[in-house]
Amino acid sequence: MGESVAGRLFSVLDAFEGGGPAALRLTDIAARTGLPAPTALRLVRELVAWGGLERGADGRYRLGLRVLGAAAPCPRGLLDAALPALRALGARTGGHADLAVLSAPSAEGVLCLVSGERPPAHATAYGKVLLAGPPEELPRHTRHTVVSPGLLAGQLARVREAGLAVCAEEFRLGEVSVAAPVRGPSGTVAALGVTVPTGVPLERVAAAVREAALRVRPPEPSPA
């Protein structure tokens, strides 16, 4: 007897495990699962419709909100509050919407809750929204990464003033991230944004990010 439909669906999701790239093309999924390409395509489309996978503007697939949202290591109330805005932002911009908090008070401490990635704070718009000051000895990820403490301090000052951060190819070539703060009663609690391909007009994306971040209402902290 052949593998069940459920088993094949789970094998598609398993293709994203094991420390490989967070985004896969259909050919990668077919190769990792051993499924024929037409079968893999049908299952991938079903998972996209359900919300288990998301298809990016570059044609690659990532784990979706249905899968990552339930297991994300973040305050559950915050993620619940942000999910509608994340879905709307992704649909409006065609990019990969994400929510981030600092996992540690350092440049290497951004935790992207939806995508599961842990990029360095100084090389993403999310991190520049969240960082309070310039860390030292920053690693360069592309030729565009800002590593000078003085330049980064100036960027952070502009981010605080504008309430928006834009990183063009600082973490990966071909990608631009745009993020805005999610604010609670005590200040910024997270960064919400989207990653789009280089060359996408950013005025519309920036407006969508600002609007999405303003829609999130973080839950009140529980009393001690």
VMD Tcl script that draws the C-alpha trace (Angstrom):
set ca {
  {0.00 0.00 0.00}
  {1.34 3.41 -0.90}
  {1.92 6.24 1.52}
  {-1.23 8.00 2.70}
  {-2.15 11.51 1.59}
  {-1.55 12.73 5.14}
  {1.88 11.10 5.14}
  {2.82 12.84 1.93}
  {1.61 16.19 3.27}
  {3.73 15.72 6.38}
  {6.72 14.80 4.22}
  {6.38 18.15 2.42}
  {6.45 19.98 5.75}
  {9.37 17.84 6.90}
  {11.33 19.02 3.86}
  {11.81 22.34 5.66}
  {13.43 20.76 8.71}
  {17.07 19.89 9.28}
  {18.78 23.27 9.22}
  {18.51 23.85 5.48}
  {17.30 27.03 3.79}
  {14.11 28.55 5.18}
  {12.68 28.92 1.66}
  {12.58 26.14 -0.94}
  {11.65 25.94 -4.61}
  {9.21 23.29 -5.79}
  {12.09 21.30 -7.31}
  {13.84 21.30 -3.92}
  {10.69 20.03 -2.19}
  {10.23 17.27 -4.75}
  {13.86 16.21 -4.37}
  {13.76 16.18 -0.56}
  {10.48 14.23 -0.39}
  {11.09 11.90 -3.32}
  {7.67 12.81 -4.69}
  {7.01 13.29 -8.42}
  {6.94 17.00 -9.28}
  {3.19 17.02 -10.20}
  {2.33 15.37 -6.86}
  {4.56 17.77 -4.94}
  {2.93 20.73 -6.71}
  {-0.57 19.53 -5.84}
  {0.32 19.02 -2.17}
  {2.14 22.34 -1.97}
  {-0.89 24.14 -3.39}
  {-3.13 22.47 -0.82}
  {-0.80 23.51 1.99}
  {-0.67 27.10 0.69}
  {-4.47 27.24 0.60}
  {-4.62 25.93 4.17}
  {-1.89 28.28 5.43}
  {0.76 25.67 6.16}
  {3.05 27.09 3.47}
  {3.48 30.55 1.98}
  {4.68 31.33 -1.55}
  {7.04 34.28 -1.81}
  {7.34 36.75 -4.66}
  {10.47 34.88 -5.80}
  {8.49 31.65 -6.24}
  {10.02 29.94 -3.21}
  {7.96 28.44 -0.39}
  {8.28 28.93 3.36}
  {6.50 27.43 6.35}
  {3.30 29.39 6.91}
  {1.52 30.97 9.82}
  {-0.61 27.89 10.54}
  {2.51 25.84 11.23}
  {4.88 28.37 12.76}
  {2.30 30.47 14.54}
  {1.33 27.70 16.94}
  {4.92 26.80 17.83}
  {6.66 30.18 17.69}
  {8.73 30.92 20.83}
  {7.04 34.24 21.55}
  {4.36 35.61 23.85}
  {1.25 33.87 22.53}
  {-0.94 36.92 22.99}
  {1.43 39.10 20.96}
  {1.52 36.67 18.05}
  {-2.26 36.24 18.12}
  {-2.65 40.01 18.00}
  {-0.24 40.32 15.08}
  {-1.44 37.46 12.83}
  {-4.23 39.40 11.05}
  {-1.89 42.29 10.30}
  {0.84 39.91 9.10}
  {-1.54 38.15 6.71}
  {-2.85 41.44 5.35}
  {0.66 42.87 4.93}
  {1.89 39.82 3.02}
  {-1.13 39.89 0.73}
  {-0.86 43.64 0.14}
  {2.87 43.74 -0.65}
  {3.53 40.28 -2.08}
  {6.48 39.94 0.29}
  {7.17 37.73 3.31}
  {5.69 39.41 6.39}
  {7.33 38.75 9.73}
  {7.32 39.65 13.40}
  {10.51 39.94 15.45}
  {11.64 40.40 19.02}
  {15.14 40.54 20.45}
  {16.22 37.19 21.85}
  {19.20 38.85 23.56}
  {20.34 42.45 24.01}
  {22.95 42.27 21.27}
  {23.40 42.61 17.51}
  {23.01 38.85 17.06}
  {19.73 38.77 18.94}
  {16.83 39.14 16.52}
  {14.32 36.31 16.59}
  {12.01 36.30 13.56}
  {8.93 34.63 14.92}
  {7.11 33.75 11.73}
  {9.97 32.73 9.47}
  {11.96 30.96 12.18}
  {15.19 32.65 11.09}
  {17.62 34.32 13.51}
  {19.38 37.00 11.46}
  {21.69 39.53 13.12}
  {19.87 42.60 14.32}
  {22.16 45.17 12.71}
  {21.59 43.77 9.20}
  {17.77 43.81 9.20}
  {15.10 46.47 9.39}
  {13.54 44.51 12.26}
  {16.71 44.74 14.31}
  {17.22 48.42 13.64}
  {13.73 49.06 14.94}
  {14.48 47.13 18.13}
  {18.10 48.01 18.91}
  {18.54 50.68 21.54}
  {22.14 51.47 20.66}
  {25.07 50.45 18.45}
  {26.75 47.15 19.32}
  {30.44 46.60 18.64}
  {32.41 44.35 16.29}
  {29.55 43.76 13.88}
  {29.96 41.07 11.19}
  {29.53 42.04 7.55}
  {27.02 39.87 5.64}
  {27.07 41.65 2.29}
  {29.00 44.60 0.91}
  {26.04 46.79 1.92}
  {25.97 45.82 5.62}
  {26.47 48.83 7.88}
  {29.08 47.80 10.47}
  {30.48 51.15 11.59}
  {29.12 51.94 15.09}
  {28.91 55.61 14.17}
  {26.93 55.01 10.98}
  {24.66 52.54 12.73}
  {24.03 54.97 15.56}
  {22.95 57.56 13.00}
  {20.64 55.03 11.33}
  {19.06 54.11 14.66}
  {18.46 57.76 15.48}
  {16.65 58.21 12.16}
  {14.64 55.04 12.78}
  {13.54 56.31 16.19}
  {12.51 59.60 14.63}
  {10.72 58.14 11.61}
  {9.27 55.01 13.21}
  {10.39 52.97 10.21}
  {13.51 51.07 9.16}
  {14.63 50.03 5.68}
  {17.53 47.66 5.01}
  {18.56 47.26 1.38}
  {20.61 44.10 0.78}
  {22.37 44.32 4.16}
  {21.58 40.71 5.12}
  {21.05 39.08 1.71}
  {21.63 40.39 -1.80}
  {18.41 40.83 -3.74}
  {16.28 41.47 -0.62}
  {15.02 44.63 1.05}
  {13.40 44.51 4.49}
  {11.08 47.21 5.82}
  {9.88 47.20 9.44}
  {8.03 49.35 11.94}
  {7.69 49.12 15.73}
  {4.80 47.38 17.46}
  {4.22 49.50 20.54}
  {2.61 48.62 23.84}
  {2.00 50.66 26.99}
  {5.68 50.38 27.98}
  {7.15 51.10 24.55}
  {8.30 48.99 21.59}
  {7.63 45.28 22.15}
  {8.34 43.90 18.66}
  {9.06 44.82 15.06}
  {6.65 43.97 12.26}
  {7.69 44.15 8.64}
  {8.09 42.50 5.29}
  {10.92 41.37 3.02}
  {10.55 42.09 -0.70}
  {12.81 41.70 -3.73}
  {15.20 44.53 -4.52}
  {13.65 46.92 -7.02}
  {10.11 46.85 -5.61}
  {8.84 50.44 -5.15}
  {9.22 51.03 -1.43}
  {6.80 53.92 -0.89}
  {3.77 51.61 -1.08}
  {5.52 48.92 0.97}
  {6.48 51.40 3.70}
  {2.92 52.67 3.96}
  {1.62 49.11 4.23}
  {4.13 48.25 6.96}
  {3.26 51.33 9.01}
  {-0.45 50.56 8.72}
  {0.03 46.90 9.68}
  {2.13 47.73 12.74}
  {-0.46 50.24 13.97}
  {-3.16 47.57 13.75}
  {-1.43 45.33 16.31}
  {-2.60 45.79 19.88}
  {-0.26 43.88 22.21}
  {-1.96 42.28 25.20}
  {-1.63 43.91 28.58}
  {1.02 42.24 30.76}
  {-0.41 39.79 33.26}
  {-0.33 40.98 36.86}
  {2.36 39.40 38.99}
}
mol new
graphics top color blue
foreach p $ca { graphics top sphere $p radius 0.5 }
foreach p [lrange $ca 0 end-1] q [lrange $ca 1 end] { graphics top cylinder $p $q radius 0.2 }
display resetview
